[in-house]
Amino acid sequence: MEHQMWKWDNASRPCNKRKRGLFIKDVKLTKEEISLRLEQIGVPLEIRPVFIDEGSIQQIERNETVASIGELCQKIFIVLEGGFVSQQRHGESAHRTVNFFLDSHEPYMVSFHSFFHGEPSRVRLLAIKKSTVLILEKFQIDEFNRTLIPFKNQYIERLVHVLLVENEFKSYMITKSSQELYGHIVTDYPELVRDVPTKYIAEFMGISRVWLSNLKRRNFKKNVN
C-alpha cells in the first residue's frame, strides 16, 4: 500500500466523509510524539508506522461529538490525549453515559453496531475535555487485517479488551449496589475518578451527583478508618 502524505484540513466532524490521509487541525504533535503515545497505549513498534502514515489526526474540543446517534460511523478513534464518554439516548432529549474512553483508561473508541454491522450509531461519542485522536477507517482496518498479521493480532487483542471491560461494567451495574459499584471503580479504575468529571460518573451509575458525593465521603471515611 502506498502511504499518503500529511494533509491539513479544517473539518470538524470525523464521521463526515473526507479525503484519506493524515490531516492535522491545530495539533502540535510530531510524528515522534505520536509514536510515543502509541507506545504508551501498547501499539507494537512494527506496526506504529501504519497508524502514523495511514491514520488521521484531529484535535477535538470539549463537548464536541465525533459520532452522533443515528449516523453511520465506521471509524476507530484512538485517544492520544484527553477523553470521551459514550452515551445512549435516555428519554427524548437526555443522554446517559455508558462507557469511557481515555488516554489513561481505554483509548480505543468505536460505535460498535455502526462499525461492525453498518447500522446507524446507537451512541454518541462526546469529548469531555480537549482531546487528540488518531482515526482509522473501516476499509483501512479490513485491508490491514488481511495483509498484516501483527496488525490483526493487535486489533483482536484490543477489541477483546474493550468488550471485556464493557461487559464487566454492565454486570456490575446489574448485580451491585451503587456503593459497591463506586468501590469497584475506585479500586480497579481510579483513573476514571481522577480524569472524568463527576457528572459523567453519576450518569454512568444512574444516580444523582449529590448521591455520588455521599458515596465519595463514605468511601473516604472507610479508607481513613
N, C-alpha and C positions, 0 to 999 in steps of 0.2 A: 504493500500500500504506500502510495506517495503521501508523505506528510505535508500538511498545509502550513502556510506562512501565518505569522501572528497578524491579527487584524484588530482594528479599533471599531467599536460600534456603540452608539448611544442608546440602543434599545433597552427597555427596562423590564420586559416580561420574558423570561427564559422559555416558557412554553409556547410562545409565538413562533411562527416559522422564521428561520434565519439562515444565513449562509453558514456553511460548515467551516470550521477552523477556529483557532484560538482568538478570542477577542477580549479586550480589557476595557472596563469602564472605571476610570478613576482608581485603578488598583496599582499599588506601589510595589507589589511583589515581583521579584526577579525569578527567572527560571530556577535558580539555585534555591531560593527561598521556598518556591512551590515544591521542589523536590524534597526539601527538609520537612515541610508539612506532611507530604505523602509518606515519608519515612516514619514520622511520629504516629501516624494512624495505621502503620503496618503494611504499607504497599511495598512489595519486594523491589529491590533495586533494578532487577532486569526488566520490569515492566513499567517503571516510572516514566521513561521516555514516551511510552504510548499515551499515558494520561496527559502528559505535558504537551506533546505535539499534536494530538488529535482532539483534546478536550477544549472546552471554552471556559474562560474565567470571567466571573462577573461579581461586582460588589452590589449587595442588596441592602437597601435602607431598612431601618426598623419599621415594622408594621407593613412592609411590602410583602406581597404574596408571590411565590414562584409557581404555584399551581392553585387553581380555584375549583370549587365543587361544580361539576357539570361540564368541565372542559377536558379534552383529551390531553394527557401529558405523559409521553413516552420518553422520559429522560430520567437519568440518575444524577442526583446532585451530591457532591462530596463537600462537606462543610470544612473548609480550610481554616476559617476564623469565624467566630460568632456562634449563633444558634437559632433554631427554628422549633416550632411546635406543629404537630399535625392535628387538625381539628375537624370534627364532624359537625354537621348541622344539628342544632339542638333547639327544636321548635321552629317557628317560621323565620326568625331573624337572628337568633343567638347561635353561638358555636361553643363546642366543648372540646377541650384538649384531650387527645387520646394517646399521644406519643411525643417523644422529644428527640431532636437531632442536634447534637452539639459537637464542636471540635474536641471537647473534653469527655464526651459520652459516646454516642453512636453517630459517626459522621456520615454514614451512607444513607441518603434520604431518597424516598421514592413514593409515588402514589401507586400502591400495589395493583389494584384492579385495573387501573388505567394502563399501567406499564405492561402487565403480563397478559391481560385479556382484551386490551383495546377498547375498554369501556370508558365512559365519562368518569372523571375522578369523583370518588366519594368523600374526599377530604380536601381541605385547603392546607397548604404549607406556608406558614406565616413566620417571617423573621421577627424574633423577639429582641434583637439588637442588630446593630450594623454588622453585616456579615460578608464573607467572601466565599463563593462556591466555585467548584470545578464541575463542569457539566459534560456528561457523555450521553449521546442519543442512542436509542434502542438499536437502530440499524448498525451503528458502530459497534455496540457491545455484541450483537449477534455475530458480526463478522469476526471480531477478536476471539470470541468463544470458539469459532470454527477453526481459526488459524493459529491461535496462540494458547498452548496448553497452560503455561504459568498464569496467564490472564484468566482463563476459565477456572482454574483452581482457586484463585483469589476471589473471583466473582461468586462462586458457590459458597466458599467459606464465609464471606461477608453476608450473603443473603441468608444463610442458615442462622447466623448470629442475630441478625435483625429480627427474624421471625421468632427465635427463641426468646429474646428479650420482650417482644410484644406479647407473646403468649403468656410469659411469666407475669407481666403486668395485669393482663386480663384475668388470669387465675387468681391473683391476689385481690383484685377488685371485687371478685365474686365471693371469695371464701373468707376474707379477712375483714375485721373491723377497721374503721378509719385510723384508729390509734396503731393497730398492728401494721397497716399499710404504710403509715408515715414512718414507723420504726424500721420497716424494711427499706424504704427509700433512703433514710438517714444512714443506715448501716451499709447497704450494698451499693447505693448510688449517691454518695454525698455530693458529687459534682452537680446533681440536679438542684439540691438545696442551695448550693453555693452560687450557681450560674443562672438559674431560672427564676424570674420574678414570681413572687408569692401567688399572684393572680392565677397563673397557669398551673401551678401545683394544686391549688384549691379546685380549679376546674377539673383537673385530671382525677382528683379524689372524689369529686362530686359533693364537696362541702363548701361552706362559706369561708371567706378569708378570716373572719372572726374566729370561727371554729378551728381553723388551721393554726391561728395564733395560740389558741388554748392548747392544742396538741404540742406545739413547739415548747411552750412553758412546761407542760407535763414532762416532756422528754428531757428538757434541761434539768429539771428538779431530780428526775430519776437518775441521770448521769452524775449529778453532784452528790447525791446520797449514795 
